[in-house]
Amino acid sequence: MQNNPWERALAQLDRAATLMELEPDLKARLQNPDAIVDVAVPVAMDSGETKEFRGYRVQHNNILGPYKGGLRYHPTVDLNEAKALAFWMTMKCALIGVPFGGGKGGVEVDPKSLSEGELERLTRSFTRKLALHIGPGRDVPAPDVNTNSKIMHWIVDEFSKLVGTHTPAVVTGKPVAIGGSEGRTEATGLGGSHVLLAMLAKMGQSPKGMTVAIQGFGNVGSFLARYLREAGMKIVALSDSKSAIHAPEGIDVARVEVYKKEKGTLAGFGGKDIAANEILTLSVDVLAPAALENAITEKNAGDIKAKIILEMANGPTTLEADEILRGRSILVIPDILANAGGVVVSYFEWLQNKSEQKWEKNVVFAELKKKMNAATERVHRVSEIRAISLRDAAYVVALENIQDKKGGRGM
């Protein structure tokens, strides 16, 4: 089961539904996406030929509001993965308190094989095919694997031409100059730091001097490292897809960011070079998987020495590993809480676009902290009252919010 993320998502739904007596009709609705849009995307190539690519969009549930989630450009499209990611986004939005449902989509293509012109024509063609299915009040895509703010800009431009009016709120993750939000780049890592610090405060623990290992030193991992170090924690290990370093005396995050940019690797920065997968089993206070799904499995869960796992990646822990960690009393702060900072600031971007406002970064950060701390408080409280794990509590809170909204709207 662990290799099928959709089966894992359904198992998580089953478990939480039992804990809270979820209404059977709502459970049945959440067990399947509302819609799967599957389209052919024709593109005029530089050679003069026309190639067709496959595009898709999974729209999981919109009880709370428009579908929300990333668009990826990748050669292998896995619909089970897309359905799971859309489901997790539904849960994340419900948990964190933003009025969105979950979505996920993309195009089956290797974007590195395309010229800039081909990439733009692909994006505009895909936008035309999706135009009837997306929009500020219907479905609001965002960047994901191999997509970025430039691609979001192309979508805004093409969609605006189709509907006849400038519509920046059709996507989030745009360049700041054309309606993107200040603080979006830092949001996921910063949000994760707020969750961890709030949870430590609930447990009566000081972050000062606590040791942290972070798997993944991309956008999320690097900002998480920066903010946890500012809070007095000691970053002792970092990894990327090919390399990892371990320095028990602590790592200077600003220096390693410059080094990684220059060298393209963490290897040789300082401390000890270790195998990338070794980072998961170091003796540290906090382990933050911030890269891949299925990083923690039944094969390595028994070897994890961290006291706390902060899930910054989506789905980094398999069901079997979760049981092992629970049995070993290792605290797991679940992904739908830990990495929700990104969708919170995406919501702020959408709000700013719809109201034609521009928030200063300090306002964005203050509102982000409020959202993350409030959700952490509620998850911790439900976990304590019901004597259940933080993951189970997060799903119970999310499902209660959806059920309340469904009941209030008579859906």
C-alpha positions as CSV (number, residue, x, y, z in Angstrom):
1,M,0.0,0.0,0.0
2,Q,2.8,2.4,0.8
3,N,3.7,3.0,-2.8
4,N,0.2,4.1,-3.8
5,P,-0.3,7.6,-2.3
6,W,-4.0,7.6,-3.1
7,E,-4.6,4.4,-1.1
8,R,-2.6,6.0,1.7
9,A,-4.8,9.1,1.5
10,L,-8.0,7.0,1.7
11,A,-6.6,5.1,4.7
12,Q,-6.0,8.4,6.5
13,L,-9.5,9.5,5.7
14,D,-10.9,6.1,7.0
15,R,-9.0,6.4,10.2
16,A,-10.0,10.0,10.9
17,A,-13.6,9.3,9.9
18,T,-13.8,6.6,12.5
19,L,-12.4,8.8,15.2
20,M,-15.0,11.6,14.6
21,E,-18.0,9.8,13.2
22,L,-17.9,11.5,9.9
23,E,-21.2,11.7,8.0
24,P,-21.3,8.7,5.6
25,D,-22.3,10.9,2.6
26,L,-19.5,13.3,3.2
27,K,-17.0,10.5,3.5
28,A,-18.3,9.0,0.2
29,R,-17.9,12.3,-1.5
30,L,-14.3,12.8,-0.2
31,Q,-13.3,9.3,-1.4
32,N,-13.4,10.4,-5.0
33,P,-12.4,13.7,-6.8
34,D,-15.3,15.9,-8.0
35,A,-13.7,15.9,-11.4
36,I,-10.7,14.8,-13.5
37,V,-10.1,17.0,-16.5
38,D,-8.0,15.2,-19.1
39,V,-7.1,17.1,-22.3
40,A,-4.8,16.9,-25.4
41,V,-2.5,20.0,-25.6
42,P,-1.3,20.7,-29.1
43,V,1.9,22.7,-29.4
44,A,3.5,24.2,-32.5
45,M,7.2,23.2,-32.2
46,D,10.1,25.2,-33.4
47,S,10.7,22.6,-36.1
48,G,7.3,23.4,-37.7
49,E,5.6,20.2,-36.6
50,T,2.7,20.1,-34.1
51,K,3.1,17.8,-31.1
52,E,0.4,16.8,-28.7
53,F,1.0,16.5,-25.0
54,R,-1.4,15.2,-22.3
55,G,-2.7,17.7,-19.7
56,Y,-4.8,17.1,-16.7
57,R,-6.4,18.6,-13.6
58,V,-7.7,16.8,-10.6
59,Q,-10.4,18.7,-8.7
60,H,-10.9,17.0,-5.5
61,N,-13.5,18.9,-3.4
62,N,-14.9,22.4,-3.3
63,I,-17.2,22.5,-0.3
64,L,-15.0,25.2,1.3
65,G,-14.3,27.2,-1.8
66,P,-12.5,27.1,-5.2
67,Y,-10.1,24.2,-5.9
68,K,-6.5,25.1,-5.2
69,G,-3.3,23.4,-6.0
70,G,-0.2,23.2,-8.2
71,L,0.4,22.6,-11.9
72,R,3.5,20.5,-12.7
73,Y,5.4,19.8,-15.9
74,H,6.8,16.4,-15.7
75,P,7.4,13.4,-18.1
76,T,5.5,10.9,-15.8
77,V,2.0,11.8,-14.8
78,D,0.7,9.6,-12.0
79,L,-3.0,10.1,-11.4
80,N,-3.0,8.3,-8.1
81,E,-0.3,10.7,-6.9
82,A,-2.3,13.7,-8.3
83,K,-5.5,12.5,-6.6
84,A,-3.7,12.1,-3.3
85,L,-2.0,15.5,-3.5
86,A,-5.4,17.1,-4.4
87,F,-7.0,15.3,-1.4
88,W,-4.2,16.4,0.9
89,M,-4.7,20.0,-0.3
90,T,-8.4,19.8,0.6
91,M,-7.4,18.6,4.1
92,K,-4.6,21.3,4.4
93,C,-6.9,24.2,3.4
94,A,-9.7,22.9,5.8
95,L,-7.2,22.5,8.6
96,I,-5.5,25.9,8.2
97,G,-8.7,27.8,7.7
98,V,-8.5,29.1,4.2
99,P,-11.6,29.0,1.9
100,F,-10.3,26.6,-0.8
101,G,-10.7,23.0,-1.7
102,G,-7.9,20.8,-3.2
103,G,-6.7,20.5,-6.8
104,K,-3.6,19.2,-8.7
105,G,-2.7,19.0,-12.3
106,G,-0.1,19.4,-15.0
107,V,1.3,18.4,-18.4
108,E,3.1,15.2,-19.2
109,V,6.3,16.8,-20.7
110,D,9.9,17.2,-19.9
111,P,10.2,21.0,-19.9
112,K,14.0,20.9,-20.2
113,S,13.5,19.5,-23.7
114,L,11.6,22.5,-24.8
115,S,12.8,25.9,-26.0
116,E,11.5,29.0,-24.2
117,G,9.1,29.7,-27.1
118,E,7.8,26.1,-27.0
119,L,7.3,26.3,-23.2
120,E,5.3,29.4,-23.6
121,R,3.1,28.0,-26.4
122,L,2.6,24.8,-24.4
123,T,1.4,26.9,-21.4
124,R,-0.9,29.1,-23.4
125,S,-2.4,26.0,-25.2
126,F,-2.9,24.3,-21.9
127,T,-4.6,27.4,-20.5
128,R,-7.0,27.5,-23.4
129,K,-7.9,23.8,-22.8
130,L,-8.4,24.5,-19.0
131,A,-10.1,27.8,-19.4
132,L,-13.7,26.5,-18.8
133,H,-12.5,24.7,-15.6
134,I,-10.4,27.4,-13.9
135,G,-11.0,30.9,-12.6
136,P,-10.8,33.0,-9.4
137,G,-14.1,31.5,-8.1
138,R,-13.7,28.0,-9.5
139,D,-10.2,26.7,-9.5
140,V,-7.0,28.6,-8.8
141,P,-3.8,26.8,-9.9
142,A,-0.2,27.6,-8.6
143,P,3.4,26.6,-9.4
144,D,4.6,23.1,-8.7
145,V,7.3,20.8,-10.0
146,N,9.1,22.4,-13.0
147,T,6.7,25.4,-13.1
148,N,7.4,28.9,-11.8
149,S,6.1,32.5,-11.6
150,K,6.9,33.1,-15.3
151,I,4.6,30.2,-16.3
152,M,1.9,31.6,-14.0
153,H,2.3,35.0,-15.7
154,W,1.7,33.3,-19.1
155,I,-1.5,31.7,-17.7
156,V,-2.8,35.0,-16.4
157,D,-2.1,36.7,-19.7
158,E,-3.8,33.9,-21.8
159,F,-6.8,33.5,-19.5
160,S,-7.3,37.3,-19.4
161,K,-7.4,37.4,-23.2
162,L,-10.0,34.6,-23.3
163,V,-12.3,36.2,-20.7
164,G,-11.8,39.7,-22.0
165,T,-10.6,41.2,-18.7
166,H,-7.4,41.3,-16.7
167,T,-7.8,38.4,-14.1
168,P,-4.7,38.1,-11.9
169,A,-6.6,36.0,-9.3
170,V,-6.9,33.0,-11.7
171,V,-3.5,31.7,-10.4
172,T,-1.2,32.4,-7.5
173,G,2.6,32.3,-7.4
174,K,2.9,35.1,-9.9
175,P,5.8,37.6,-10.0
176,V,5.3,40.3,-7.4
177,A,5.3,43.0,-10.1
178,I,2.2,41.5,-11.7
179,G,0.2,40.7,-8.6
180,G,2.2,38.1,-6.7
181,S,2.4,38.4,-2.9
182,E,5.3,39.6,-0.9
183,G,6.6,36.8,1.3
184,R,5.4,33.9,-0.9
185,T,8.9,32.6,-1.5
186,E,9.6,32.3,2.3
187,A,6.1,31.2,3.2
188,T,6.3,27.4,3.5
189,G,9.6,27.3,5.4
190,L,8.6,30.2,7.6
191,G,5.2,28.6,8.3
192,G,6.9,25.3,9.3
193,S,9.1,27.2,11.8
194,H,6.1,28.8,13.4
195,V,4.4,25.4,13.7
196,L,7.5,23.8,15.3
197,L,8.1,26.6,17.7
198,A,4.4,26.8,18.7
199,M,4.4,23.0,19.3
200,L,7.5,23.2,21.4
201,A,5.9,26.0,23.5
202,K,2.9,23.7,24.1
203,M,5.3,21.0,25.3
204,G,7.1,23.4,27.6
205,Q,10.4,23.0,25.6
206,S,12.8,25.8,24.7
207,P,14.2,25.7,21.1
208,K,17.5,27.1,22.2
209,G,20.3,24.6,21.3
210,M,18.0,21.9,19.9
211,T,19.7,20.1,17.0
212,V,18.0,19.9,13.6
213,A,18.6,17.8,10.5
214,I,16.9,18.9,7.2
215,Q,16.5,16.5,4.3
216,G,16.1,18.8,1.2
217,F,17.8,22.1,0.8
218,G,15.6,23.7,-1.8
219,N,13.3,26.6,-1.3
220,V,11.5,25.1,1.7
221,G,14.4,23.5,3.4
222,S,16.7,26.5,3.1
223,F,14.1,29.0,4.6
224,L,13.2,26.5,7.3
225,A,16.9,26.3,8.2
226,R,17.3,30.0,8.2
227,Y,14.3,30.7,10.5
228,L,15.0,27.8,12.9
229,R,18.6,29.1,13.3
230,E,17.2,32.5,14.1
231,A,15.1,30.9,16.8
232,G,18.3,29.6,18.5
233,M,18.2,26.0,17.1
234,K,21.4,24.4,15.8
235,I,21.2,23.1,12.2
236,V,23.6,20.2,12.3
237,A,22.8,18.4,9.0
238,L,21.6,19.2,5.5
239,S,21.1,17.2,2.4
240,D,20.1,17.7,-1.3
241,S,19.3,15.1,-3.9
242,K,22.9,14.1,-4.3
243,S,24.9,15.1,-1.2
244,A,24.6,15.6,2.5
245,I,26.7,17.2,5.3
246,H,26.8,16.7,9.0
247,A,28.5,19.2,11.4
248,P,27.6,18.6,15.1
249,E,29.0,22.0,16.0
250,G,26.3,23.7,13.7
251,I,26.1,24.9,10.1
252,D,26.2,28.6,9.0
253,V,23.0,28.6,6.9
254,A,23.8,31.8,5.0
255,R,27.2,30.6,4.0
256,V,26.0,27.2,2.9
257,E,23.3,28.8,0.7
258,V,26.0,30.8,-1.1
259,Y,28.2,27.6,-1.4
260,K,25.3,25.6,-2.8
261,K,24.5,28.3,-5.4
262,E,28.2,28.4,-6.5
263,K,29.0,24.7,-6.4
264,G,25.6,23.1,-7.1
265,T,26.2,20.7,-4.2
266,L,26.6,20.6,-0.4
267,A,29.5,18.2,-0.6
268,G,32.8,19.7,0.6
269,F,31.2,22.7,2.4
270,G,32.5,21.6,5.8
271,G,31.8,19.2,8.6
272,K,31.6,15.6,7.4
273,D,30.2,14.5,4.0
274,I,27.7,11.7,4.5
275,A,25.4,9.7,2.2
276,A,22.2,11.5,1.5
277,N,20.0,8.9,3.1
278,E,22.1,8.9,6.3
279,I,20.5,12.2,7.3
280,L,17.3,10.5,8.3
281,T,18.9,8.4,11.0
282,L,21.2,10.9,12.7
283,S,20.9,11.5,16.5
284,V,19.1,14.9,16.5
285,D,16.2,16.5,18.3
286,V,14.3,17.4,15.2
287,L,14.3,15.8,11.7
288,A,12.6,17.7,8.9
289,P,12.0,15.7,5.7
290,A,11.6,18.6,3.2
291,A,12.1,16.8,-0.1
292,L,10.5,13.6,-1.2
293,E,7.4,11.5,-0.6
294,N,8.0,8.1,1.0
295,A,11.3,9.2,2.6
296,I,10.5,7.4,5.9
297,T,9.4,3.8,5.4
298,E,9.2,0.7,7.5
299,K,12.7,-0.1,6.4
300,N,14.2,3.0,8.2
301,A,11.6,4.1,10.7
302,G,13.1,1.8,13.3
303,D,16.5,3.5,12.9
304,I,15.3,7.1,13.3
305,K,16.8,8.7,16.4
306,A,15.1,12.1,16.2
307,K,12.5,12.9,19.0
308,I,10.4,15.1,16.6
309,I,9.7,14.8,12.9
310,L,8.5,18.0,11.1
311,E,7.0,16.9,7.8
312,M,7.8,19.7,5.4
313,A,7.4,17.5,2.3
314,N,4.0,16.1,1.2
315,G,3.5,12.5,2.3
316,P,7.1,11.8,3.5
317,T,6.0,9.0,5.9
318,T,4.4,5.8,4.7
319,L,1.5,4.3,6.7
320,E,3.6,1.4,8.0
321,A,6.4,3.9,9.1
322,D,3.8,6.0,10.8
323,E,2.8,3.0,13.0
324,I,6.4,2.3,13.9
325,L,7.1,5.9,14.8
326,R,3.9,6.0,16.9
327,G,4.9,2.9,18.7
328,R,8.3,4.4,19.5
329,S,6.7,7.6,20.8
330,I,8.4,9.8,18.2
331,L,6.3,13.0,17.7
332,V,5.3,13.5,14.1
333,I,4.0,17.0,13.1
334,P,2.0,16.1,10.0
335,D,2.5,17.6,6.6
336,I,-0.9,19.1,6.2
337,L,-0.1,21.3,9.2
338,A,3.7,21.7,8.9
339,N,3.9,22.8,5.3
340,A,0.6,24.8,5.0
341,G,2.4,28.1,5.0
342,G,2.6,28.1,1.2
343,V,-1.2,27.8,0.6
344,V,-1.8,30.4,3.4
345,V,0.2,33.1,1.5
346,S,-1.3,31.9,-1.8
347,Y,-4.7,32.7,-0.2
348,F,-3.4,36.1,0.8
349,E,-2.2,36.7,-2.8
350,W,-5.7,35.7,-4.1
351,L,-7.3,38.1,-1.6
352,Q,-5.0,40.9,-2.6
353,N,-5.8,40.4,-6.3
354,K,-9.5,40.3,-5.7
355,S,-9.5,43.4,-3.6
356,E,-6.9,45.2,-5.7
357,Q,-4.7,45.7,-2.7
358,K,-1.0,45.2,-2.0
359,W,0.1,44.0,1.4
360,E,3.6,44.8,2.8
361,K,5.7,41.8,3.7
362,N,5.5,42.5,7.4
363,V,1.7,42.3,7.2
364,V,1.8,39.0,5.2
365,F,4.2,37.5,7.8
366,A,2.1,38.7,10.7
367,E,-1.0,37.2,9.2
368,L,0.8,34.0,8.3
369,K,2.0,33.5,11.9
370,K,-1.6,34.0,13.2
371,K,-2.9,31.3,10.9
372,M,-0.2,28.8,11.6
373,N,-0.3,29.3,15.4
374,A,-4.1,29.1,15.5
375,A,-4.1,25.8,13.6
376,T,-1.3,24.4,15.7
377,E,-3.2,25.3,18.9
378,R,-6.3,23.5,17.7
379,V,-4.5,20.4,16.5
380,H,-2.6,20.1,19.8
381,R,-5.8,20.6,21.8
382,V,-7.7,17.9,19.9
383,S,-4.7,15.6,20.2
384,E,-4.7,16.0,24.0
385,I,-8.4,15.8,24.5
386,R,-8.9,12.7,22.4
387,A,-5.5,11.1,23.2
388,I,-4.7,10.7,19.5
389,S,-1.7,11.5,17.4
390,L,-1.1,14.9,15.9
391,R,-1.7,13.5,12.4
392,D,-5.1,12.0,13.4
393,A,-5.9,15.2,15.2
394,A,-5.1,17.3,12.1
395,Y,-7.4,15.2,10.0
396,V,-10.2,15.3,12.6
397,V,-9.9,19.2,12.7
398,A,-9.9,19.4,8.9
399,L,-12.9,17.1,8.5
400,E,-14.9,18.8,11.2
401,N,-14.4,22.1,9.4
402,I,-15.6,20.6,6.1
403,Q,-18.5,18.9,7.8
404,D,-19.5,22.2,9.6
405,K,-19.4,24.1,6.3
406,K,-21.3,21.4,4.4
407,G,-24.0,21.4,7.1
408,G,-24.2,25.2,7.1
409,R,-24.6,25.4,3.4
410,G,-27.0,22.4,3.2
411,M,-24.8,20.7,0.7
